[in-house]
Amino acid sequence: MSKITASARGMDCRIRIPTVCNHDNSTTVWCHANGSAAGKGIGQKSHDLLGAYGCSACHDVVDHRATSPFSRDEVKLMFHEGHQRSLIILIEKGLV
């Protein structure tokens, strides 16, 4: 486990999908970005820098394991906003 993924323990969700987010920081993990542009492929995660702190509920929607009232493009935008919020935290923690 990298320092970035380990830093997710106890953090608040930064993806924050409305009506989905469970706001339970005990379920927060480092959610890796999806898509080939992020370097993700079958059996391969994207680079840790391309992720966000996300609760289990938001993570399930981002990874298409659960549905939400939002389109895939809207979820992608929410993930990228969460990525930006998370990157600031990583910088403040001295991990980037």
Secondary structure, DSSP 8 states (H G I E B T S, - for coil): --HHHHTTTT---SS--TTT----GGG-EEEE--SGGGT-BTTB---TTSEEEE-HHHHHHHTTSS--SS-HHHHHHHHHHHHHHHHHHHHHTT--
